[in-house]
Amino acid sequence: MTHVGPHAQDLGTVSSGSNAITEVRTDENGCTTFHVHSRNDKTGIETERIYDSKHQLTNVIKKSPTSRSETYIDAQSGVTKRVYEVSVLPDGNHLTKHVVYPGADVSSESVLVTSHDGRTVRKIERQYVGSRTTFQGQTEFNADGQPTTTTNHYKDIAKGYLTRREQIQWAGAKNRALTENFYFSPTGDLTKYIRLFFHPNGSPFLEETQEYHDHVRALKYRQVVTYALDGRQTCVDALKLNEQGEIIEKTSTFFDMKGQGYTFQNAKISPDEHPDVEST
């Protein structure tokens, strides 16, 4: 950067070498900023570095024919606060990315992909501790702009292994059709699986939970819960199994309209045998 003398605020544009130009701007409040413009002839990227009145870097703006990025920097510490990027993808879609650094070694990223006519194609959310991703969520949208599927990954902050995977199938913009959750141990073994189906009105319809024995990957417990349209439980079926896959306990609980439960153990009971129990 070329040294700017005491009369720089009265100048328009000051030449500063073969490929850089320093521009001095003063706003209506008398605040002066220095803008250093340069261009990389090989990549075609134009860069603008903005300094405050104390010559401390506050912003870096980069432009190319298909992209633009702006980095916001804390003038006192020199630490990046956030980065904003927009670009055109090879398929013609537009990508917008916003990265925020709220604290030391922590950051979050949001990515939005839109079509040329402004329709949302994809949303991605990420959270980081250092360079390690602790969460990533991605939602896909159909041609009508409605969400179709969401996949979320949750990772252990300290060690980085996958702790939970969530998959969502959407029935419109607000209601879910199906949610599945997979839970994993530090060694990568599946420890629990939960899936939840929903009624068209968005209330739960059927929830299945499976738990597995450690290390042997055999089913240990299975529970199926059904719900009425108003959210009331109507039936709970449960199985307990040993590591050899043998059923060691089986229970069924049916609920009447008042929520009173009737439990039957180690026997297959049909609601038809009990007229006071609501059928599912």
N, C-alpha and C positions, 0 to 999 in steps of 0.2 A: 504494500500500500504506500502510495506517495505521500510524503508529509504535506499536510494542509496548513497553510499559514494563517495568521490572525485575521486576514480579510477574506477567508474562504466563504463565510456566510453571505458575502456580497457577490460571489461569483456564480455563474450558471453551472457549467460543466467544466471540470478540470481534467486535462489529459494526464494520464499516469502510466506512461510506458507504451509498449507496442500492442498489448492485448488487454489492457485494463483501463477503466475510466472511473474516476472518483467524482461522484455527484454530491453536492452539499445542499441540503434542504432545511429550511426553517419554517416551522408552522406558525399559526396565528398567535400562539402563546409564547413565541420566541424560543421554542425548543429546537435545537439543531441536531440533525442526524446525518451520518455520512454513508453513502451508498457506493460500494465498489462493484463495478460491473466487469465481468470477464466472460470469454467464450472459448470453449475447447473446439478447435477446428476439426479434430478427428471424430469426435462424437456429436458435434453440433449442439452440445448442452450449454446453455447460457446460465451463468451463476451471478447472483446478486447477494453481496454480504452487507448487512446493515449494522452500523455501529452507533452507539449513543454519543452524547456530547463529550463523554469521557473516553471516547475511542474504545468502548467495550462492546464486543460482539453480542447482538441481540437476536438477529434473524439471518437465516440463510435460505435463499430462494433459488431453485433450479428449474429451468424450463427447457423443454425439447418440443419438437413438432407434435409428439403424441403424449406428453406427460408434463406434470408440474408438481413440485414438492416445496413445502415450506417448513423449516425447522425453527422452533421458538426456543431461545436459550436464555437462562438466567444470567443477567449481566454480571452480577457479583461473583457467583461461583463458577460460571462457565458450564454449568450442567444443563443438558437438554431437558426441556419441560414437556414438549410435545412435538409431534411430526404429523403433517397433513399432506397426503398425496392424492393426486388424481391422474388417471392414465387411460388410454384406449387399448383394449386387448386385441390380439390378432383376429378374433372372431367378430370384432366390431362392437362388442359390449364395452361398457365403461366401468372402471374400477375406482372406488374411493376408499382410502385407508386412513385411519386416524389412530395414532399411537400416543398414549399418555403415560408420563412417568411421574406418578404421584409421590413417590418416596424412593429412598435409596434401595437399589437392586430390585425394584418392583415396577412392573409396567403392564398395561392392558392395551389390546389392539382390537379395533372393529373394522371389518371390511364389508363393503356393500358393492355388489355387482348389479348393474342395471343394463337393460337393453337400450338400443339407440333411441327408442321412443319413450324412455323413462320407466319402463316396467321393471319391477324388482325381480331379479333372477336368483340371487343367492345372498345370504347373510352369513358372516363368519365372526365369531367372537373368540379372542384368545387372552389368556392371562399368563404372565411370566414372573418367575423369581430368578433374577439373573438371566441366563440364556435358556433356562429350563421352563418348558411349557407345563403349567399346572392345570389349565383348563382350556379346552377347545370345543366350541359348539358351532355347528353348521346347519343352516336351514335352506332347503330347496323350495322354489316356488314354481307353479305351473304357468301356462300361457295367460291365464286370467289374473295372475298376480296373487293367487291364494297359496298359502304354505301347504306343502305336501308331506315332507319328511324333515325331521330334525334329529341330528346325532350329536350327543354331548359326551365328551371324554373328561373324566376327573382323575387327576394324578396326585400321588403323595408328594407333598411339598418338599419334604426333606430328601427322599430317595428317588423320586421321579417315576415309580412304577404305577401302572394303571390300577386304580381302585374301583372305579365304576364306569360303566358304559350305559348310556341312556339313549333309547331309540323311540321316537314319537312319530306316529302317523296321524295326520291332521284331517279333520272333517270340516273344512272351512277355515275362516280366519281365527276363530276363537275356540272352537270345540275340538277336543281330541277324540280320535277313534280308537287308538291303541297306544299304550305306553309300555315299554319293556325296559327293565333295569337288570344289568349283569354286575355282580359284585365279585371282586377278585382278591386273592391273598397276595402277600409280598412275593410269593414264588410263582404267581401267575395262574394259580388254580381257581376255578370257579367255585365260590363258596355259597352264593345265593342268587336266585333268579326270581324276578317278580314281573308279572305281566298283568295289565289292567285294561279290560275292554270297557267301552263307554256306551251308554244309551245315546240315541240321536239328540236328546236334549242336553247332553254334556255330563249327566250324572253317571257314576260308576255302575257297570252292569255285572262284570265278573272279574274277580281278582284271584290269580293263582300265584302261590309262593312255593318255591322249591329251595331246600337247603341241602347241602352236600357234606358227607363225611370228609374230614381233613385227609389230604394226601391220596386217598383211594379213589376219589372222584365218583363215589357211589351216592345215590340219592338217600338222604337221611330223613327228610320230612317233606311232606307235600300237603298243602292246604288250598282248598278252593272255596271262595266266598262269592255268593251271588247276592245281588241287590235289586230292590224294586226301583221303579222310576223315581220315587221320592227319596231315594238314598238309603232306605231301611234295609238291613240285612235280612235275607229270607232263608238262607241255608249256609252252613259251614261244614264241609267235609274235610277230614284230616287223616293222614296216614303217617305212621312212623315205621322206618325200616332199619334193619341192621346193615352192617357192612357187606353182607352177602346178598343183599337185595331182598331179604325175606320180610314180610309185613309182620311187625310185632304188636302193633296197636292200630285200630281203626275206629274212628268216631264220626258220627253225623249229628248235627244239631239243626233243627228246623225252628223257625220263629213264626209265631202267629201275628195277626194284625196289630196286637198290642205290644209286640216285642218280646213276649214271653218265649223262652227257648226250651226245646225238648231234645235232650241228648240221648243218642243210642250208641252203645259201644260194641265193637266187634260184631256188628250185624248190619245187613243191608236193609234199610227201611225206606219204604216209598211214602211220599206225602199222601198218596191216595188212601193209605191205611189210617190216616188221621185227618178227618174232615176239618178240624179246627186250624190246621196248618196251611198257610198260603202256598199254593203251587208256584214254582218258578218256571 
